[in-house]
Amino acid sequence: MPWQLLADAVLTVHLGVVIFVVFGLGVILVGNLRHWRWVNHLWFRLLHLAAIGVVVAQAWLGVICPLTTLEMWLRGRAGKAGYEGGFIQHWMQELLYYEAPPWVFIVLYTGFGLLVLASWWWFPPRRRH
């Protein structure tokens, strides 16, 4: 079984989720300024809110994301070393050489989640018409 390939696939999906969460808010804000109706569709906004809600809840509960856990397990099966901590923490250290204590990520995730909630007030979602 190609464990490394599966681990890389999970990493790719995880990266896609991160991109959706981070850039999703930007798309909502810019899209509303440009009057793009689709950015306020209820399904898109609910999915985005749920995604950041899960991230914030996991941070506050001290739970590692299941995608991170799965990726590390698959890497272990492939005979590769996993990594400690969460996905964002690991890749910030790898890419930016920056280490931060877990509380920093809790504050960042919570602040971002509050911005997403505020976007619901600034630009309320709409059902399709």
A tleap script that builds the chain and sets N, CA, C and O, in Angstrom:
source leaprc.protein.ff14SB
mol = sequence {
  NMET PRO TRP GLN LEU LEU ALA ASP ALA VAL
  LEU THR VAL HIE LEU GLY VAL VAL ILE PHE
  VAL VAL PHE GLY LEU GLY VAL ILE LEU VAL
  GLY ASN LEU ARG HIE TRP ARG TRP VAL ASN
  HIE LEU TRP PHE ARG LEU LEU HIE LEU ALA
  ALA ILE GLY VAL VAL VAL ALA GLN ALA TRP
  LEU GLY VAL ILE CYS PRO LEU THR THR LEU
  GLU MET TRP LEU ARG GLY ARG ALA GLY LYS
  ALA GLY TYR GLU GLY GLY PHE ILE GLN HIE
  TRP MET GLN GLU LEU LEU TYR TYR GLU ALA
  PRO PRO TRP VAL PHE ILE VAL LEU TYR THR
  GLY PHE GLY LEU LEU VAL LEU ALA SER TRP
  TRP TRP PHE PRO PRO ARG ARG ARG CHIE
}
set mol.1.N position { 0.843 -1.190 0.000 }
set mol.1.CA position { 0.000 0.000 0.000 }
set mol.1.C position { 0.884 1.248 0.000 }
set mol.1.O position { 1.870 1.293 0.735 }
set mol.2.N position { 0.565 2.232 -0.782 }
set mol.2.CA position { 1.396 3.439 -0.903 }
set mol.2.C position { 1.117 4.437 0.239 }
set mol.2.O position { 0.453 5.454 0.042 }
set mol.3.N position { 1.635 4.124 1.420 }
set mol.3.CA position { 1.341 4.946 2.604 }
set mol.3.C position { 1.810 6.391 2.429 }
set mol.3.O position { 1.114 7.328 2.821 }
set mol.4.N position { 2.982 6.563 1.844 }
set mol.4.CA position { 3.517 7.917 1.642 }
set mol.4.C position { 2.600 8.720 0.723 }
set mol.4.O position { 2.339 9.897 0.968 }
set mol.5.N position { 2.118 8.077 -0.327 }
set mol.5.CA position { 1.213 8.744 -1.262 }
set mol.5.C position { -0.086 9.143 -0.562 }
set mol.5.O position { -0.601 10.241 -0.775 }
set mol.6.N position { -0.605 8.255 0.266 }
set mol.6.CA position { -1.824 8.573 1.020 }
set mol.6.C position { -1.577 9.716 2.004 }
set mol.6.O position { -2.424 10.595 2.160 }
set mol.7.N position { -0.422 9.705 2.666 }
set mol.7.CA position { -0.078 10.789 3.593 }
set mol.7.C position { 0.006 12.117 2.847 }
set mol.7.O position { -0.472 13.138 3.340 }
set mol.8.N position { 0.609 12.107 1.670 }
set mol.8.CA position { 0.704 13.324 0.865 }
set mol.8.C position { -0.674 13.792 0.402 }
set mol.8.O position { -0.923 14.994 0.314 }
set mol.9.N position { -1.562 12.855 0.107 }
set mol.9.CA position { -2.933 13.214 -0.281 }
set mol.9.C position { -3.659 13.883 0.882 }
set mol.9.O position { -4.368 14.870 0.686 }
set mol.10.N position { -3.485 13.351 2.090 }
set mol.10.CA position { -4.109 13.963 3.272 }
set mol.10.C position { -3.529 15.354 3.493 }
set mol.10.O position { -4.265 16.288 3.812 }
set mol.11.N position { -2.218 15.500 3.327 }
set mol.11.CA position { -1.574 16.807 3.447 }
set mol.11.C position { -2.166 17.792 2.444 }
set mol.11.O position { -2.421 18.947 2.786 }
set mol.12.N position { -2.384 17.348 1.221 }
set mol.12.CA position { -2.953 18.202 0.180 }
set mol.12.C position { -4.376 18.627 0.530 }
set mol.12.O position { -4.737 19.793 0.365 }
set mol.13.N position { -5.178 17.691 1.008 }
set mol.13.CA position { -6.549 18.021 1.430 }
set mol.13.C position { -6.505 19.016 2.585 }
set mol.13.O position { -7.265 19.985 2.603 }
set mol.14.N position { -5.621 18.778 3.544 }
set mol.14.CA position { -5.498 19.657 4.705 }
set mol.14.C position { -5.105 21.069 4.270 }
set mol.14.O position { -5.662 22.053 4.757 }
set mol.15.N position { -4.154 21.159 3.361 }
set mol.15.CA position { -3.749 22.455 2.834 }
set mol.15.C position { -4.922 23.139 2.137 }
set mol.15.O position { -5.103 24.350 2.268 }
set mol.16.N position { -5.712 22.376 1.405 }
set mol.16.CA position { -6.901 22.935 0.758 }
set mol.16.C position { -7.889 23.501 1.757 }
set mol.16.O position { -8.480 24.554 1.521 }
set mol.17.N position { -8.072 22.812 2.869 }
set mol.17.CA position { -8.972 23.306 3.921 }
set mol.17.C position { -8.436 24.612 4.493 }
set mol.17.O position { -9.194 25.561 4.693 }
set mol.18.N position { -7.132 24.666 4.759 }
set mol.18.CA position { -6.520 25.886 5.296 }
set mol.18.C position { -6.697 27.041 4.314 }
set mol.18.O position { -7.058 28.147 4.716 }
set mol.19.N position { -6.447 26.794 3.047 }
set mol.19.CA position { -6.606 27.835 2.026 }
set mol.19.C position { -8.056 28.297 1.966 }
set mol.19.O position { -8.317 29.497 1.880 }
set mol.20.N position { -9.002 27.362 2.011 }
set mol.20.CA position { -10.421 27.718 1.999 }
set mol.20.C position { -10.771 28.612 3.186 }
set mol.20.O position { -11.470 29.613 3.025 }
set mol.21.N position { -10.290 28.257 4.369 }
set mol.21.CA position { -10.614 29.038 5.565 }
set mol.21.C position { -9.999 30.431 5.474 }
set mol.21.O position { -10.689 31.429 5.685 }
set mol.22.N position { -8.718 30.504 5.163 }
set mol.22.CA position { -8.020 31.792 5.166 }
set mol.22.C position { -8.491 32.681 4.020 }
set mol.22.O position { -8.880 33.828 4.239 }
set mol.23.N position { -8.455 32.157 2.806 }
set mol.23.CA position { -8.823 32.981 1.662 }
set mol.23.C position { -10.332 33.136 1.517 }
set mol.23.O position { -10.804 34.061 0.856 }
set mol.24.N position { -11.086 32.235 2.132 }
set mol.24.CA position { -12.542 32.347 2.081 }
set mol.24.C position { -13.032 33.666 2.647 }
set mol.24.O position { -13.925 34.294 2.079 }
set mol.25.N position { -12.454 34.090 3.764 }
set mol.25.CA position { -12.861 35.369 4.349 }
set mol.25.C position { -12.511 36.521 3.417 }
set mol.25.O position { -13.311 37.439 3.237 }
set mol.26.N position { -11.330 36.481 2.827 }
set mol.26.CA position { -10.950 37.519 1.867 }
set mol.26.C position { -11.889 37.566 0.681 }
set mol.26.O position { -12.261 38.642 0.214 }
set mol.27.N position { -12.271 36.398 0.194 }
set mol.27.CA position { -13.206 36.323 -0.933 }
set mol.27.C position { -14.561 36.906 -0.538 }
set mol.27.O position { -15.193 37.602 -1.332 }
set mol.28.N position { -15.003 36.626 0.678 }
set mol.28.CA position { -16.281 37.165 1.159 }
set mol.28.C position { -16.216 38.688 1.220 }
set mol.28.O position { -17.134 39.369 0.762 }
set mol.29.N position { -15.143 39.219 1.780 }
set mol.29.CA position { -15.022 40.672 1.919 }
set mol.29.C position { -14.878 41.361 0.568 }
set mol.29.O position { -15.606 42.309 0.274 }
set mol.30.N position { -13.947 40.893 -0.252 }
set mol.30.CA position { -13.742 41.492 -1.575 }
set mol.30.C position { -14.972 41.284 -2.448 }
set mol.30.O position { -15.403 42.194 -3.155 }
set mol.31.N position { -15.530 40.089 -2.393 }
set mol.31.CA position { -16.712 39.786 -3.196 }
set mol.31.C position { -17.885 40.695 -2.884 }
set mol.31.O position { -18.626 41.080 -3.789 }
set mol.32.N position { -18.066 41.042 -1.627 }
set mol.32.CA position { -19.152 41.955 -1.281 }
set mol.32.C position { -18.869 43.368 -1.763 }
set mol.32.O position { -19.787 44.074 -2.181 }
set mol.33.N position { -17.617 43.788 -1.710 }
set mol.33.CA position { -17.270 45.114 -2.226 }
set mol.33.C position { -17.446 45.184 -3.742 }
set mol.33.O position { -17.724 46.249 -4.294 }
set mol.34.N position { -17.280 44.040 -4.410 }
set mol.34.CA position { -17.439 43.985 -5.864 }
set mol.34.C position { -18.829 43.504 -6.292 }
set mol.34.O position { -19.105 43.334 -7.479 }
set mol.35.N position { -19.692 43.290 -5.302 }
set mol.35.CA position { -21.083 42.872 -5.543 }
set mol.35.C position { -21.190 41.503 -6.217 }
set mol.35.O position { -22.036 41.296 -7.087 }
set mol.36.N position { -20.330 40.580 -5.810 }
set mol.36.CA position { -20.435 39.202 -6.277 }
set mol.36.C position { -21.476 38.512 -5.413 }
set mol.36.O position { -21.243 38.289 -4.225 }
set mol.37.N position { -22.588 38.179 -5.976 }
set mol.37.CA position { -23.693 37.604 -5.198 }
set mol.37.C position { -23.362 36.237 -4.609 }
set mol.37.O position { -23.810 35.923 -3.506 }
set mol.38.N position { -22.600 35.428 -5.308 }
set mol.38.CA position { -22.349 34.057 -4.872 }
set mol.38.C position { -21.605 33.979 -3.551 }
set mol.38.O position { -21.719 32.974 -2.849 }
set mol.39.N position { -20.842 35.015 -3.185 }
set mol.39.CA position { -20.074 34.936 -1.936 }
set mol.39.C position { -20.968 34.972 -0.705 }
set mol.39.O position { -20.517 34.669 0.400 }
set mol.40.N position { -22.220 35.335 -0.887 }
set mol.40.CA position { -23.156 35.357 0.239 }
set mol.40.C position { -24.152 34.208 0.207 }
set mol.40.O position { -25.100 34.194 0.992 }
set mol.41.N position { -23.956 33.252 -0.679 }
set mol.41.CA position { -24.839 32.082 -0.675 }
set mol.41.C position { -24.696 31.362 0.655 }
set mol.41.O position { -23.593 31.177 1.170 }
set mol.42.N position { -25.814 30.970 1.184 }
set mol.42.CA position { -25.854 30.385 2.520 }
set mol.42.C position { -24.950 29.160 2.651 }
set mol.42.O position { -24.260 29.017 3.660 }
set mol.43.N position { -24.938 28.273 1.654 }
set mol.43.CA position { -24.130 27.053 1.750 }
set mol.43.C position { -22.653 27.376 1.866 }
set mol.43.O position { -21.940 26.743 2.645 }
set mol.44.N position { -22.183 28.356 1.098 }
set mol.44.CA position { -20.772 28.746 1.134 }
set mol.44.C position { -20.412 29.330 2.494 }
set mol.44.O position { -19.382 28.991 3.076 }
set mol.45.N position { -21.273 30.208 2.989 }
set mol.45.CA position { -21.004 30.873 4.267 }
set mol.45.C position { -21.072 29.895 5.433 }
set mol.45.O position { -20.256 29.966 6.351 }
set mol.46.N position { -22.049 28.974 5.401 }
set mol.46.CA position { -22.149 27.972 6.470 }
set mol.46.C position { -20.934 27.047 6.482 }
set mol.46.O position { -20.404 26.733 7.548 }
set mol.47.N position { -20.500 26.618 5.323 }
set mol.47.CA position { -19.329 25.752 5.225 }
set mol.47.C position { -18.087 26.472 5.750 }
set mol.47.O position { -17.272 25.880 6.459 }
set mol.48.N position { -17.951 27.734 5.402 }
set mol.48.CA position { -16.807 28.519 5.860 }
set mol.48.C position { -16.854 28.719 7.372 }
set mol.48.O position { -15.840 28.564 8.054 }
set mol.49.N position { -18.022 29.060 7.892 }
set mol.49.CA position { -18.175 29.243 9.340 }
set mol.49.C position { -17.904 27.936 10.084 }
set mol.49.O position { -17.235 27.937 11.118 }
set mol.50.N position { -18.413 26.839 9.569 }
set mol.50.CA position { -18.190 25.539 10.209 }
set mol.50.C position { -16.705 25.181 10.218 }
set mol.50.O position { -16.197 24.656 11.209 }
set mol.51.N position { -16.015 25.463 9.124 }
set mol.51.CA position { -14.590 25.124 9.034 }
set mol.51.C position { -13.779 25.878 10.083 }
set mol.51.O position { -12.974 25.271 10.789 }
set mol.52.N position { -13.977 27.180 10.195 }
set mol.52.CA position { -13.212 27.931 11.195 }
set mol.52.C position { -13.716 27.599 12.593 }
set mol.52.O position { -12.940 27.633 13.548 }
set mol.53.N position { -14.990 27.282 12.731 }
set mol.53.CA position { -15.524 26.885 14.036 }
set mol.53.C position { -14.854 25.628 14.561 }
set mol.53.O position { -14.550 25.537 15.750 }
set mol.54.N position { -14.623 24.662 13.689 }
set mol.54.CA position { -13.936 23.428 14.081 }
set mol.54.C position { -12.502 23.742 14.501 }
set mol.54.O position { -12.014 23.202 15.494 }
set mol.55.N position { -11.832 24.603 13.758 }
set mol.55.CA position { -10.448 24.973 14.082 }
set mol.55.C position { -10.375 25.636 15.454 }
set mol.55.O position { -9.521 25.295 16.272 }
set mol.56.N position { -11.275 26.586 15.700 }
set mol.56.CA position { -11.283 27.296 16.988 }
set mol.56.C position { -11.593 26.327 18.126 }
set mol.56.O position { -10.931 26.355 19.163 }
set mol.57.N position { -12.588 25.480 17.938 }
set mol.57.CA position { -12.955 24.517 18.987 }
set mol.57.C position { -11.791 23.573 19.293 }
set mol.57.O position { -11.502 23.302 20.458 }
set mol.58.N position { -11.132 23.080 18.262 }
set mol.58.CA position { -9.991 22.186 18.478 }
set mol.58.C position { -8.879 22.895 19.241 }
set mol.58.O position { -8.256 22.307 20.124 }
set mol.59.N position { -8.632 24.153 18.901 }
set mol.59.CA position { -7.576 24.907 19.583 }
set mol.59.C position { -7.897 25.069 21.065 }
set mol.59.O position { -7.039 24.837 21.917 }
set mol.60.N position { -9.127 25.467 21.373 }
set mol.60.CA position { -9.514 25.675 22.765 }
set mol.60.C position { -9.531 24.372 23.553 }
set mol.60.O position { -9.231 24.363 24.746 }
set mol.61.N position { -9.879 23.281 22.896 }
set mol.61.CA position { -9.935 21.984 23.578 }
set mol.61.C position { -8.580 21.277 23.612 }
set mol.61.O position { -8.427 20.245 24.265 }
set mol.62.N position { -7.606 21.834 22.908 }
set mol.62.CA position { -6.286 21.213 22.872 }
set mol.62.C position { -6.248 19.929 22.073 }
set mol.62.O position { -5.452 19.033 22.355 }
set mol.63.N position { -7.110 19.842 21.075 }
set mol.63.CA position { -7.230 18.636 20.256 }
set mol.63.C position { -6.468 18.845 18.945 }
set mol.63.O position { -6.606 19.879 18.292 }
set mol.64.N position { -5.679 17.867 18.580 }
set mol.64.CA position { -4.990 17.906 17.285 }
set mol.64.C position { -6.004 17.551 16.201 }
set mol.64.O position { -6.830 16.656 16.381 }
set mol.65.N position { -5.934 18.255 15.087 }
set mol.65.CA position { -6.852 18.023 13.968 }
set mol.65.C position { -6.772 16.564 13.511 }
set mol.65.O position { -5.679 16.009 13.397 }
set mol.66.N position { -7.920 15.944 13.251 }
set mol.66.CA position { -7.914 14.556 12.770 }
set mol.66.C position { -7.132 14.375 11.466 }
set mol.66.O position { -6.565 13.309 11.231 }
set mol.67.N position { -7.098 15.398 10.625 }
set mol.67.CA position { -6.315 15.282 9.392 }
set mol.67.C position { -4.820 15.207 9.703 }
set mol.67.O position { -4.083 14.464 9.054 }
set mol.68.N position { -4.379 15.978 10.694 }
set mol.68.CA position { -2.979 15.915 11.119 }
set mol.68.C position { -2.664 14.536 11.685 }
set mol.68.O position { -1.643 13.933 11.355 }
set mol.69.N position { -3.555 14.048 12.538 }
set mol.69.CA position { -3.363 12.729 13.139 }
set mol.69.C position { -3.300 11.644 12.067 }
set mol.69.O position { -2.441 10.764 12.124 }
set mol.70.N position { -4.201 11.704 11.095 }
set mol.70.CA position { -4.211 10.719 10.011 }
set mol.70.C position { -2.936 10.809 9.176 }
set mol.70.O position { -2.330 9.790 8.844 }
set mol.71.N position { -2.537 12.027 8.843 }
set mol.71.CA position { -1.315 12.192 8.051 }
set mol.71.C position { -0.104 11.613 8.786 }
set mol.71.O position { 0.706 10.906 8.187 }
set mol.72.N position { 0.020 11.912 10.077 }
set mol.72.CA position { 1.163 11.401 10.848 }
set mol.72.C position { 1.124 9.873 10.942 }
set mol.72.O position { 2.164 9.219 10.867 }
set mol.73.N position { -0.070 9.309 11.106 }
set mol.73.CA position { -0.204 7.851 11.170 }
set mol.73.C position { 0.234 7.220 9.848 }
set mol.73.O position { 0.957 6.224 9.833 }
set mol.74.N position { -0.215 7.815 8.738 }
set mol.74.CA position { 0.157 7.296 7.421 }
set mol.74.C position { 1.660 7.413 7.189 }
set mol.74.O position { 2.275 6.504 6.631 }
set mol.75.N position { 2.246 8.513 7.609 }
set mol.75.CA position { 3.701 8.674 7.466 }
set mol.75.C position { 4.438 7.626 8.300 }
set mol.75.O position { 5.452 7.076 7.869 }
set mol.76.N position { 3.919 7.360 9.491 }
set mol.76.CA position { 4.511 6.313 10.327 }
set mol.76.C position { 4.456 4.955 9.646 }
set mol.76.O position { 5.420 4.190 9.693 }
set mol.77.N position { 3.324 4.657 9.011 }
set mol.77.CA position { 3.179 3.386 8.283 }
set mol.77.C position { 4.155 3.314 7.108 }
set mol.77.O position { 4.596 2.234 6.716 }
set mol.78.N position { 4.483 4.493 6.551 }
set mol.78.CA position { 5.430 4.545 5.430 }
set mol.78.C position { 6.879 4.505 5.911 }
set mol.78.O position { 7.808 4.513 5.103 }
set mol.79.N position { 7.068 4.462 7.238 }
set mol.79.CA position { 8.423 4.431 7.779 }
set mol.79.C position { 9.061 5.799 7.898 }
set mol.79.O position { 10.271 5.906 8.094 }
set mol.80.N position { 8.264 6.838 7.783 }
set mol.80.CA position { 8.759 8.215 7.884 }
set mol.80.C position { 8.416 8.769 9.260 }
set mol.80.O position { 7.504 8.283 9.928 }
set mol.81.N position { 9.149 9.777 9.668 }
set mol.81.CA position { 8.871 10.427 10.952 }
set mol.81.C position { 7.705 11.392 10.798 }
set mol.81.O position { 7.589 12.089 9.790 }
set mol.82.N position { 6.848 11.425 11.802 }
set mol.82.CA position { 5.766 12.406 11.827 }
set mol.82.C position { 6.284 13.700 12.420 }
set mol.82.O position { 7.494 13.918 12.483 }
set mol.83.N position { 5.383 14.554 12.852 }
set mol.83.CA position { 5.792 15.794 13.497 }
set mol.83.C position { 4.945 16.033 14.727 }
set mol.83.O position { 3.846 15.497 14.863 }
set mol.84.N position { 5.474 16.841 15.612 }
set mol.84.CA position { 4.787 17.170 16.859 }
set mol.84.C position { 3.844 18.339 16.626 }
set mol.84.O position { 4.071 19.166 15.743 }
set mol.85.N position { 2.785 18.402 17.423 }
set mol.85.CA position { 1.893 19.553 17.390 }
set mol.85.C position { 0.955 19.548 16.209 }
set mol.85.O position { 0.728 18.521 15.569 }
set mol.86.N position { 0.416 20.718 15.936 }
set mol.86.CA position { -0.586 20.869 14.890 }
set mol.86.C position { 0.004 21.186 13.527 }
set mol.86.O position { 1.192 21.479 13.385 }
set mol.87.N position { -0.856 21.117 12.544 }
set mol.87.CA position { -0.502 21.335 11.142 }
set mol.87.C position { 0.094 22.725 10.931 }
set mol.87.O position { 1.191 22.853 10.388 }
set mol.88.N position { -0.623 23.765 11.358 }
set mol.88.CA position { -0.167 25.141 11.147 }
set mol.88.C position { 1.130 25.387 11.916 }
set mol.88.O position { 2.071 25.977 11.385 }
set mol.89.N position { 1.174 24.936 13.161 }
set mol.89.CA position { 2.385 25.120 13.962 }
set mol.89.C position { 3.595 24.484 13.284 }
set mol.89.O position { 4.664 25.089 13.203 }
set mol.90.N position { 3.416 23.272 12.804 }
set mol.90.CA position { 4.519 22.558 12.153 }
set mol.90.C position { 4.997 23.305 10.913 }
set mol.90.O position { 6.196 23.525 10.742 }
set mol.91.N position { 4.070 23.690 10.057 }
set mol.91.CA position { 4.468 24.301 8.795 }
set mol.91.C position { 4.952 25.734 8.963 }
set mol.91.O position { 5.758 26.206 8.162 }
set mol.92.N position { 4.475 26.440 9.996 }
set mol.92.CA position { 5.050 27.763 10.278 }
set mol.92.C position { 6.519 27.612 10.661 }
set mol.92.O position { 7.369 28.387 10.222 }
set mol.93.N position { 6.802 26.617 11.472 }
set mol.93.CA position { 8.187 26.388 11.880 }
set mol.93.C position { 9.026 25.949 10.684 }
set mol.93.O position { 10.150 26.421 10.509 }
set mol.94.N position { 8.492 25.052 9.864 }
set mol.94.CA position { 9.243 24.552 8.709 }
set mol.94.C position { 9.493 25.635 7.662 }
set mol.94.O position { 10.600 25.757 7.138 }
set mol.95.N position { 8.466 26.414 7.364 }
set mol.95.CA position { 8.567 27.383 6.276 }
set mol.95.C position { 9.097 28.737 6.723 }
set mol.95.O position { 9.810 29.406 5.975 }
set mol.96.N position { 8.752 29.138 7.936 }
set mol.96.CA position { 9.121 30.475 8.396 }
set mol.96.C position { 10.156 30.460 9.517 }
set mol.96.O position { 10.625 31.516 9.942 }
set mol.97.N position { 10.512 29.274 9.996 }
set mol.97.CA position { 11.449 29.136 11.117 }
set mol.97.C position { 10.960 29.921 12.329 }
set mol.97.O position { 11.744 30.585 13.008 }
set mol.98.N position { 9.664 29.838 12.593 }
set mol.98.CA position { 9.069 30.559 13.708 }
set mol.98.C position { 8.349 29.570 14.604 }
set mol.98.O position { 7.493 28.812 14.148 }
set mol.99.N position { 8.699 29.581 15.869 }
set mol.99.CA position { 8.018 28.729 16.839 }
set mol.99.C position { 7.210 29.617 17.759 }
set mol.99.O position { 7.675 30.680 18.171 }
set mol.100.N position { 6.020 29.194 18.080 }
set mol.100.CA position { 5.173 29.950 18.999 }
set mol.100.C position { 4.492 28.967 19.939 }
set mol.100.O position { 4.210 27.830 19.562 }
set mol.101.N position { 4.232 29.408 21.156 }
set mol.101.CA position { 3.504 28.539 22.081 }
set mol.101.C position { 2.059 28.359 21.613 }
set mol.101.O position { 1.539 29.187 20.865 }
set mol.102.N position { 1.416 27.284 22.050 }
set mol.102.CA position { 0.042 27.009 21.609 }
set mol.102.C position { -0.936 28.158 21.846 }
set mol.102.O position { -1.859 28.342 21.052 }
set mol.103.N position { -0.760 28.938 22.919 }
set mol.103.CA position { -1.723 30.009 23.197 }
set mol.103.C position { -1.746 31.049 22.081 }
set mol.103.O position { -2.779 31.677 21.847 }
set mol.104.N position { -0.624 31.239 21.389 }
set mol.104.CA position { -0.582 32.197 20.279 }
set mol.104.C position { -1.541 31.750 19.180 }
set mol.104.O position { -2.261 32.566 18.606 }
set mol.105.N position { -1.546 30.465 18.894 }
set mol.105.CA position { -2.430 29.945 17.856 }
set mol.105.C position { -3.891 30.006 18.300 }
set mol.105.O position { -4.778 30.258 17.485 }
set mol.106.N position { -4.139 29.776 19.580 }
set mol.106.CA position { -5.508 29.894 20.100 }
set mol.106.C position { -6.012 31.318 19.893 }
set mol.106.O position { -7.143 31.518 19.449 }
set mol.107.N position { -5.183 32.303 20.211 }
set mol.107.CA position { -5.569 33.708 20.038 }
set mol.107.C position { -5.785 34.027 18.562 }
set mol.107.O position { -6.775 34.667 18.206 }
set mol.108.N position { -4.869 33.588 17.700 }
set mol.108.CA position { -5.005 33.854 16.261 }
set mol.108.C position { -6.255 33.201 15.675 }
set mol.108.O position { -7.011 33.842 14.946 }
set mol.109.N position { -6.468 31.934 15.994 }
set mol.109.CA position { -7.639 31.232 15.466 }
set mol.109.C position { -8.931 31.869 15.973 }
set mol.109.O position { -9.888 32.035 15.218 }
set mol.110.N position { -8.948 32.223 17.260 }
set mol.110.CA position { -10.149 32.832 17.837 }
set mol.110.C position { -10.415 34.192 17.206 }
set mol.110.O position { -11.554 34.500 16.854 }
set mol.111.N position { -9.378 35.006 17.060 }
set mol.111.CA position { -9.539 36.314 16.418 }
set mol.111.C position { -10.045 36.185 14.996 }
set mol.111.O position { -10.920 36.938 14.569 }
set mol.112.N position { -9.493 35.230 14.262 }
set mol.112.CA position { -9.941 35.009 12.890 }
set mol.112.C position { -11.389 34.537 12.874 }
set mol.112.O position { -12.184 34.981 12.045 }
set mol.113.N position { -11.729 33.630 13.799 }
set mol.113.CA position { -13.113 33.158 13.899 }
set mol.113.C position { -14.078 34.293 14.201 }
set mol.113.O position { -15.189 34.322 13.673 }
set mol.114.N position { -13.659 35.227 15.049 }
set mol.114.CA position { -14.507 36.386 15.357 }
set mol.114.C position { -14.678 37.281 14.130 }
set mol.114.O position { -15.748 37.854 13.927 }
set mol.115.N position { -13.637 37.405 13.317 }
set mol.115.CA position { -13.773 38.159 12.064 }
set mol.115.C position { -14.771 37.487 11.123 }
set mol.115.O position { -15.567 38.160 10.468 }
set mol.116.N position { -14.723 36.167 11.062 }
set mol.116.CA position { -15.683 35.437 10.222 }
set mol.116.C position { -17.101 35.671 10.738 }
set mol.116.O position { -18.019 35.902 9.952 }
set mol.117.N position { -17.279 35.610 12.052 }
set mol.117.CA position { -18.606 35.898 12.629 }
set mol.117.C position { -19.042 37.323 12.317 }
set mol.117.O position { -20.203 37.558 11.982 }
set mol.118.N position { -18.122 38.270 12.424 }
set mol.118.CA position { -18.449 39.667 12.115 }
set mol.118.C position { -18.861 39.822 10.655 }
set mol.118.O position { -19.714 40.649 10.330 }
set mol.119.N position { -18.257 39.029 9.779 }
set mol.119.CA position { -18.626 39.113 8.361 }
set mol.119.C position { -20.083 38.713 8.145 }
set mol.119.O position { -20.717 39.164 7.191 }
set mol.120.N position { -20.615 37.866 9.031 }
set mol.120.CA position { -22.035 37.502 8.945 }
set mol.120.C position { -22.907 38.711 9.271 }
set mol.120.O position { -24.000 38.860 8.725 }
set mol.121.N position { -22.429 39.557 10.147 }
set mol.121.CA position { -23.190 40.757 10.508 }
set mol.121.C position { -23.025 41.820 9.424 }
set mol.121.O position { -24.000 42.456 9.024 }
set mol.122.N position { -21.780 42.016 8.943 }
set mol.122.CA position { -21.519 43.018 7.912 }
set mol.122.C position { -22.170 42.649 6.586 }
set mol.122.O position { -22.752 43.501 5.914 }
set mol.123.N position { -22.072 41.401 6.219 }
set mol.123.CA position { -22.579 40.916 4.933 }
set mol.123.C position { -23.382 39.647 5.174 }
set mol.123.O position { -22.863 38.546 4.991 }
set mol.124.N position { -24.630 39.783 5.579 }
set mol.124.CA position { -25.426 38.597 5.917 }
set mol.124.C position { -25.557 37.640 4.725 }
set mol.124.O position { -25.725 38.074 3.586 }
set mol.125.N position { -25.478 36.349 5.003 }
set mol.125.CA position { -25.673 35.372 3.925 }
set mol.125.C position { -27.118 35.376 3.443 }
set mol.125.O position { -28.031 35.776 4.165 }
set mol.126.N position { -27.303 34.926 2.220 }
set mol.126.CA position { -28.645 34.877 1.629 }
set mol.126.C position { -28.905 33.499 1.059 }
set mol.126.O position { -28.000 32.797 0.607 }
set mol.127.N position { -30.160 33.146 1.097 }
set mol.127.CA position { -30.574 31.926 0.399 }
set mol.127.C position { -30.667 32.251 -1.085 }
set mol.127.O position { -30.873 33.401 -1.475 }
set mol.128.N position { -30.511 31.209 -1.909 }
set mol.128.CA position { -30.640 31.419 -3.363 }
set mol.128.C position { -32.043 31.877 -3.709 }
set mol.128.O position { -33.021 31.462 -3.086 }
set mol.129.N position { -32.125 32.725 -4.694 }
set mol.129.CA position { -33.447 33.197 -5.164 }
set mol.129.C position { -33.634 32.830 -6.601 }
set mol.129.O position { -34.675 33.133 -7.186 }
savepdb mol mol.pdb
quit
